[in-house]
Amino acid sequence: MDRRPHVVVVGAGIVGCAIAYELARRGARVQVVDRRDIGAGATQASAGVLAPYIEAHDGHALLELASHSLELYDEFVSNVVEDSGATVQYVRSGTLEVALDEAGLAHLANVERMCSGRGVEAELLDAAAAREAEPHLAAAVRGGLRIGSHGFVGARDLTAALRSAAIVHEVSFHTATAATRVAADGEGVRVETAGESFVCDTAVLAAGSWSGRIEVEGAEPLPVRPVRGQLLHLGWPAPALGRVVWAPGCYVVPWSDGSVLVGATVEEVGFDERATVAGIRALIDATGKVMPAVSEASFVTARVGLRPATPDRLPVIGRSTAIPGLVYASGHFRYGVLLAPLTAALVADIVVDGGGPSEAPDPPEADPPEADPPEAAGASEAAGSPRAAGAADAGSFLGAALRATAPSRFGAC
């Protein structure tokens, strides 16, 4: 008799695949179900930027989560590549955030002070130094901030590698299988789909923007909504960029073949997954203000993904208050790729090791980001172990941040 804990993960994006892989590595028997193919949702439209000190600089809880997850990334990718045998583009060449006016320069100075206070290396550059670092920058650029620990990862390749690595650990994947309902089933959980039901010890709901559309017995729908993000893939004129360039209204990510990804819009349009002329134009216009060479770029394709956002822009990670055997891992908004290693470790801590963040009804105050970072308006322990050991220590900043992700903050979920 197989005595391994049996887990069904609902969702095969990068978060769901990372969870499945980590659970299986720790000895669980795992099945993954998804209404689409592997990584076919928000993941396929992600540029894979790993930049917590830009993305989350003004959100205390989010910054703790994102910075800790970045610390896990080296070992996370190494393990996945070793188990899968796949090649994953993973580059930690830093970011250069640029300013076009006095307000932008003041913002960069604030971020530099925040980084300094956390012991993170960040260098303010004047206009000449910024253009020396990236020759494509326009004369209008007033200065920049270089953060060397940042980088990017190929989100689609990493997700495919996670699938392959998970299969090595006997995970089974069931695509074109849309979960419709999760209910208690004796001491376990039943995940219902249109064609069959999966009965397991624990279910993990990691279905991204569709998480709120899956009925949970005895619970209110998870307050996750889709936010459309459009991304451009362009052939870029020489010389190639040396790092991610972040600017008002856009970011530009260099790839090993010399092309770039330009992201990304932030659009409240429901479940509309169309690429639009307005979205593409907004990204090209924003890029042109800082790098005029975009006019010489060739158009490869546009990608669209629906990012799962919660009202406070924090993810939901933890046990359901309605079904003890249900664990949520959703609402990652545009931080899913960045937060995947930490989310996987936390869910495995909860499911396999019985740990994880406290579900205190009154979590410590954690300010969400006051405003979106500039996109188009559109060791666990020091060594970087994939485990989140000690992460939810009540006395730690990270522990407070993790408690702020508890499903209980949204009532009976």
C-alpha positions as CSV (number, residue, x, y, z in Angstrom):
1,M,0.0,0.0,0.0
2,D,1.3,3.4,-1.0
3,R,1.6,5.4,2.3
4,R,2.9,8.6,0.7
5,P,0.7,11.6,1.2
6,H,-1.5,12.0,-1.9
7,V,-1.8,15.6,-3.3
8,V,-3.7,17.0,-6.2
9,V,-2.4,20.3,-7.5
10,V,-5.0,22.3,-9.4
11,G,-3.0,24.5,-11.9
12,A,0.0,23.8,-14.1
13,G,1.5,27.2,-14.4
14,I,4.9,27.9,-13.0
15,V,3.6,28.1,-9.4
16,G,1.6,24.9,-9.7
17,C,4.5,23.0,-11.4
18,A,7.0,24.3,-8.8
19,I,4.7,23.1,-6.0
20,A,4.2,19.7,-7.6
21,Y,7.9,19.3,-8.1
22,E,8.8,20.3,-4.5
23,L,6.1,18.1,-3.0
24,A,7.3,15.1,-5.0
25,R,10.9,15.7,-4.0
26,R,9.8,15.5,-0.4
27,G,8.0,12.2,-0.9
28,A,4.4,13.0,-1.8
29,R,2.4,11.3,-4.5
30,V,1.3,14.1,-6.7
31,Q,-1.2,14.6,-9.6
32,V,-1.6,17.9,-11.4
33,V,-4.8,19.0,-13.2
34,D,-5.2,22.0,-15.5
35,R,-7.9,23.2,-17.9
36,R,-5.1,24.0,-20.4
37,D,-1.7,22.8,-21.3
38,I,1.4,23.2,-19.1
39,G,2.3,26.9,-18.6
40,A,-0.3,28.0,-21.0
41,G,-1.8,30.8,-18.8
42,A,0.0,33.8,-17.4
43,T,3.3,32.0,-17.4
44,Q,3.7,32.0,-21.2
45,A,3.3,35.7,-21.2
46,S,5.9,36.4,-18.5
47,A,9.3,38.0,-19.2
48,G,10.7,36.2,-16.1
49,V,12.1,39.3,-14.5
50,L,13.6,38.7,-11.0
51,A,13.7,42.2,-9.5
52,P,12.2,42.4,-6.0
53,Y,13.8,45.7,-5.2
54,I,12.0,47.3,-8.1
55,E,8.8,45.4,-8.2
56,A,8.1,45.4,-4.5
57,H,10.2,48.3,-3.1
58,D,7.2,50.0,-1.5
59,G,5.3,46.9,-0.2
60,H,6.7,45.6,3.1
61,A,5.1,42.2,3.1
62,L,5.6,41.6,-0.6
63,L,9.2,42.8,-0.4
64,E,10.0,40.2,2.3
65,L,8.4,37.4,0.3
66,A,10.0,38.5,-3.0
67,S,13.5,39.1,-1.7
68,H,13.5,35.8,0.2
69,S,12.3,33.9,-2.9
70,L,15.2,35.5,-4.9
71,E,17.6,34.1,-2.4
72,L,16.2,30.6,-3.2
73,Y,16.5,30.9,-6.9
74,D,20.1,29.7,-7.6
75,E,19.5,26.3,-5.8
76,F,16.0,26.1,-7.2
77,V,17.1,26.3,-10.8
78,S,20.1,24.1,-10.2
79,N,17.9,21.3,-8.8
80,V,15.4,21.6,-11.6
81,V,18.1,21.5,-14.3
82,E,19.8,18.5,-12.6
83,D,16.6,16.5,-12.4
84,S,15.2,17.4,-15.8
85,G,18.3,17.5,-17.9
86,A,16.9,20.6,-19.5
87,T,18.5,23.9,-20.4
88,V,17.0,27.0,-18.8
89,Q,18.1,30.5,-19.5
90,Y,18.8,32.0,-16.0
91,V,20.8,35.2,-15.8
92,R,21.7,37.4,-12.8
93,S,23.3,40.3,-14.7
94,G,21.3,42.9,-12.7
95,T,18.8,45.6,-13.7
96,L,19.2,49.2,-14.7
97,E,16.2,51.3,-13.7
98,V,16.3,54.7,-15.5
99,A,14.7,58.1,-14.8
100,L,13.5,60.8,-17.2
101,D,12.9,63.7,-14.8
102,E,13.5,65.0,-11.3
103,A,10.7,62.9,-9.8
104,G,12.2,59.8,-11.3
105,L,15.7,60.7,-9.9
106,A,14.2,61.2,-6.4
107,H,12.5,57.8,-6.7
108,L,15.8,56.1,-7.6
109,A,17.5,57.8,-4.6
110,N,14.7,56.4,-2.3
111,V,15.2,52.9,-3.7
112,E,18.9,53.1,-3.3
113,R,18.5,54.1,0.3
114,M,16.1,51.2,0.9
115,C,18.6,48.8,-0.7
116,S,21.5,50.2,1.4
117,G,19.4,49.7,4.5
118,R,18.9,46.0,3.7
119,G,22.6,45.4,2.7
120,V,21.7,45.1,-1.0
121,E,24.3,46.5,-3.4
122,A,22.7,49.3,-5.5
123,E,24.6,52.0,-7.5
124,L,23.2,55.3,-8.6
125,L,24.5,56.4,-12.0
126,D,24.4,59.8,-13.6
127,A,23.2,60.2,-17.2
128,A,26.6,59.6,-18.7
129,A,27.3,56.5,-16.6
130,A,23.9,55.1,-17.4
131,R,24.5,55.5,-21.2
132,E,27.9,54.0,-20.8
133,A,26.3,51.0,-19.2
134,E,23.6,50.7,-21.9
135,P,24.5,52.6,-25.1
136,H,21.0,52.4,-26.5
137,L,19.7,54.8,-23.8
138,A,18.3,58.1,-25.1
139,A,19.7,61.5,-24.3
140,A,16.6,62.2,-22.3
141,V,17.6,59.7,-19.6
142,R,18.7,61.7,-16.5
143,G,20.2,58.8,-14.5
144,G,19.8,55.3,-13.4
145,L,20.0,52.8,-10.6
146,R,21.9,49.5,-11.1
147,I,21.1,46.6,-8.8
148,G,23.4,43.7,-9.5
149,S,21.5,40.9,-7.7
150,H,18.5,41.1,-10.0
151,G,18.1,39.1,-13.2
152,F,15.7,37.1,-15.3
153,V,14.7,33.5,-16.1
154,G,13.1,31.9,-19.1
155,A,9.6,31.3,-17.6
156,R,8.3,29.0,-20.3
157,D,11.5,27.0,-20.4
158,L,11.7,26.8,-16.6
159,T,8.0,25.6,-16.4
160,A,8.7,22.9,-19.0
161,A,11.8,21.8,-17.0
162,L,9.7,21.7,-13.8
163,R,7.3,19.4,-15.5
164,S,10.1,17.1,-16.7
165,A,11.7,17.1,-13.3
166,A,8.4,16.4,-11.6
167,I,7.8,13.5,-13.9
168,V,11.2,12.1,-12.8
169,H,9.7,12.1,-9.3
170,E,6.5,10.3,-10.6
171,V,4.2,13.3,-10.8
172,S,1.3,12.8,-13.3
173,F,-0.2,15.6,-15.3
174,H,-3.8,15.8,-16.5
175,T,-4.2,18.6,-19.0
176,A,-7.5,19.7,-20.7
177,T,-9.0,18.8,-17.3
178,A,-10.8,21.7,-15.7
179,A,-11.4,21.5,-12.0
180,T,-14.9,22.8,-11.1
181,R,-15.3,22.1,-7.4
182,V,-13.4,21.1,-4.3
183,A,-15.1,19.4,-1.4
184,A,-14.4,17.5,1.8
185,D,-14.4,13.7,1.3
186,G,-14.2,11.9,4.7
187,E,-10.8,12.8,6.0
188,G,-9.6,13.8,2.6
189,V,-10.5,16.1,-0.3
190,R,-12.3,15.6,-3.6
191,V,-11.4,17.6,-6.6
192,E,-14.2,17.4,-9.2
193,T,-13.8,18.0,-12.9
194,A,-16.2,17.7,-15.8
195,G,-15.1,14.1,-16.5
196,E,-13.9,12.6,-13.2
197,S,-13.1,13.2,-9.6
198,F,-9.8,13.0,-7.8
199,V,-9.9,12.0,-4.2
200,C,-6.7,12.8,-2.2
201,D,-5.3,13.7,1.2
202,T,-4.7,17.3,0.2
203,A,-5.6,19.6,-2.7
204,V,-3.6,22.7,-3.6
205,L,-5.5,25.4,-5.5
206,A,-3.0,27.1,-7.7
207,A,-5.2,27.9,-10.7
208,G,-4.2,31.6,-11.1
209,S,-6.9,33.9,-12.4
210,W,-9.4,31.0,-12.5
211,S,-9.0,30.2,-8.8
212,G,-12.0,32.2,-7.9
213,R,-14.2,30.3,-10.4
214,I,-13.6,27.0,-8.8
215,E,-16.3,26.3,-6.2
216,V,-15.0,25.4,-2.7
217,E,-17.6,23.7,-0.4
218,G,-18.6,25.9,2.5
219,A,-16.4,28.8,1.4
220,E,-16.8,32.1,-0.4
221,P,-15.0,32.3,-3.8
222,L,-11.4,33.3,-3.5
223,P,-11.2,37.1,-4.4
224,V,-8.8,36.7,-7.3
225,R,-9.4,38.6,-10.5
226,P,-7.6,38.6,-13.9
227,V,-5.5,41.5,-14.9
228,R,-4.4,41.4,-18.5
229,G,-0.7,41.8,-19.3
230,Q,0.6,42.2,-22.9
231,L,4.2,41.4,-23.7
232,L,6.2,42.0,-26.9
233,H,8.9,39.8,-28.4
234,L,11.2,41.9,-30.7
235,G,14.3,41.4,-32.7
236,W,16.7,44.0,-31.3
237,P,19.4,45.9,-33.3
238,A,23.0,45.6,-32.1
239,P,24.6,46.1,-29.7
240,A,22.7,43.7,-27.4
241,L,21.5,44.9,-24.0
242,G,23.6,43.8,-21.1
243,R,20.9,43.6,-18.5
244,V,17.2,44.3,-17.9
245,V,16.4,47.9,-18.4
246,W,13.4,49.2,-16.4
247,A,11.8,52.5,-17.3
248,P,8.5,54.4,-16.8
249,G,5.9,52.4,-18.6
250,C,8.0,49.4,-19.7
251,Y,10.9,47.0,-19.1
252,V,13.1,45.4,-21.7
253,V,14.6,42.0,-21.1
254,P,17.6,40.8,-23.3
255,W,17.8,37.2,-24.5
256,S,20.7,35.1,-25.5
257,D,19.7,35.2,-29.2
258,G,19.8,39.0,-29.2
259,S,16.1,39.5,-29.1
260,V,14.2,41.2,-26.3
261,L,11.0,40.9,-24.4
262,V,9.2,44.2,-23.7
263,G,6.6,44.3,-21.0
264,A,4.0,44.8,-19.9
265,T,0.5,46.3,-19.8
266,V,-1.7,46.2,-16.7
267,E,-5.3,46.2,-17.8
268,E,-8.5,45.5,-15.9
269,V,-10.5,43.9,-18.7
270,G,-11.7,40.7,-17.2
271,F,-11.0,37.4,-19.0
272,D,-10.2,39.1,-22.3
273,E,-7.0,37.6,-23.6
274,R,-6.7,39.5,-26.9
275,A,-3.6,41.4,-27.9
276,T,-4.6,44.9,-28.8
277,V,-3.2,47.7,-31.0
278,A,-3.5,50.1,-28.0
279,G,-1.5,47.8,-25.7
280,I,1.3,47.2,-28.3
281,R,1.4,50.9,-29.1
282,A,1.7,51.8,-25.4
283,L,4.7,49.5,-24.9
284,I,6.5,50.7,-28.1
285,D,5.9,54.4,-27.2
286,A,7.2,53.9,-23.6
287,T,10.2,52.0,-24.9
288,G,11.0,54.6,-27.5
289,K,11.2,57.4,-24.9
290,V,14.2,55.7,-23.3
291,M,15.6,53.6,-26.2
292,P,14.9,55.1,-29.7
293,A,16.4,52.0,-31.3
294,V,13.0,50.2,-30.7
295,S,11.9,51.8,-34.0
296,E,14.5,49.6,-35.8
297,A,13.4,46.5,-34.0
298,S,11.6,43.7,-35.9
299,F,8.3,42.4,-34.6
300,V,8.3,38.8,-33.6
301,T,5.1,38.3,-31.7
302,A,2.9,39.6,-28.9
303,R,1.9,37.4,-25.9
304,V,-1.0,37.9,-23.5
305,G,-1.6,36.5,-20.0
306,L,-4.1,37.1,-17.3
307,R,-2.4,37.8,-14.0
308,P,-4.2,36.7,-10.8
309,A,-4.6,39.7,-8.5
310,T,-6.1,39.9,-5.0
311,P,-7.6,43.1,-3.5
312,D,-4.4,43.8,-1.5
313,R,-2.0,42.6,-4.3
314,L,-0.6,39.9,-1.9
315,P,-0.7,36.2,-2.8
316,V,-2.9,33.8,-0.8
317,I,-0.8,31.0,0.6
318,G,-2.1,28.7,3.4
319,R,-4.8,26.3,4.5
320,S,-8.5,26.9,3.7
321,T,-10.6,28.0,6.7
322,A,-13.4,25.8,5.3
323,I,-11.7,22.6,4.2
324,P,-8.6,21.7,6.3
325,G,-7.3,19.5,3.5
326,L,-7.3,22.4,1.0
327,V,-4.2,24.7,0.6
328,Y,-4.3,27.9,-1.4
329,A,-1.4,29.1,-3.5
330,S,-2.9,31.8,-5.7
331,G,-3.2,35.5,-6.3
332,H,0.5,36.0,-7.2
333,F,-0.4,38.8,-9.7
334,R,2.8,39.6,-11.8
335,Y,5.1,38.1,-9.2
336,G,4.4,34.4,-9.9
337,V,7.7,33.6,-11.5
338,L,9.7,35.4,-8.8
339,L,7.7,33.9,-6.0
340,A,7.6,30.3,-7.3
341,P,10.5,28.9,-5.3
342,L,9.2,30.3,-2.0
343,T,5.6,29.4,-2.7
344,A,6.6,25.8,-3.5
345,A,8.7,25.5,-0.3
346,L,5.9,27.0,1.9
347,V,3.2,24.7,0.5
348,A,5.5,21.7,0.9
349,D,6.2,22.8,4.5
350,I,2.4,22.9,5.1
351,V,1.5,19.6,3.3
352,V,4.4,17.3,4.0
353,D,6.0,18.7,7.1
354,G,2.9,20.2,8.9
355,G,4.5,23.6,9.2
356,G,3.9,26.9,7.4
357,P,2.7,30.3,8.3
358,S,0.3,30.9,11.2
359,E,-3.3,31.4,10.3
360,A,-3.8,34.1,13.0
361,P,-7.1,36.0,12.5
362,D,-5.4,39.4,12.9
363,P,-2.2,39.2,10.9
364,P,0.4,42.0,11.5
365,E,-0.1,45.1,9.4
366,A,1.7,44.8,6.1
367,D,1.4,47.6,3.6
368,P,0.6,46.6,0.0
369,P,2.3,48.5,-2.7
370,E,1.0,52.0,-2.8
371,A,1.1,52.1,-6.6
372,D,2.1,49.7,-9.4
373,P,5.8,49.8,-10.2
374,P,6.3,51.5,-13.6
375,E,4.7,49.3,-16.1
376,A,2.5,50.5,-18.9
377,A,-0.8,51.6,-17.3
378,G,-1.4,49.7,-18.4
379,A,19.2,30.5,1.7
380,S,16.4,29.2,3.3
381,E,18.7,29.8,5.8
382,A,21.5,31.7,4.2
383,A,22.5,28.8,1.9
384,G,19.3,29.1,-0.3
385,S,17.8,25.7,0.6
386,P,14.5,25.0,-1.2
387,R,12.9,24.6,2.2
388,A,11.4,27.6,4.0
389,A,12.6,26.3,7.4
390,G,12.0,28.9,10.1
391,A,10.4,31.2,7.5
392,A,7.3,31.7,9.6
393,D,9.0,32.4,12.9
394,A,6.7,34.8,14.6
395,G,9.5,37.1,15.4
396,S,10.8,37.5,11.9
397,F,9.9,40.1,9.3
398,L,9.3,37.2,6.8
399,G,7.1,35.4,9.3
400,A,4.9,38.5,9.6
401,A,4.8,38.8,5.8
402,L,3.7,35.2,5.5
403,R,0.9,35.6,8.0
404,A,-0.3,38.5,5.9
405,T,-0.9,36.0,3.0
406,A,-3.2,33.8,5.0
407,P,-6.6,33.0,3.4
408,S,-8.3,33.9,6.6
409,R,-7.8,37.6,5.8
410,F,-10.7,37.2,3.2
411,G,-13.0,35.5,5.7
412,A,-14.3,32.0,5.0
413,C,-12.2,30.8,2.1
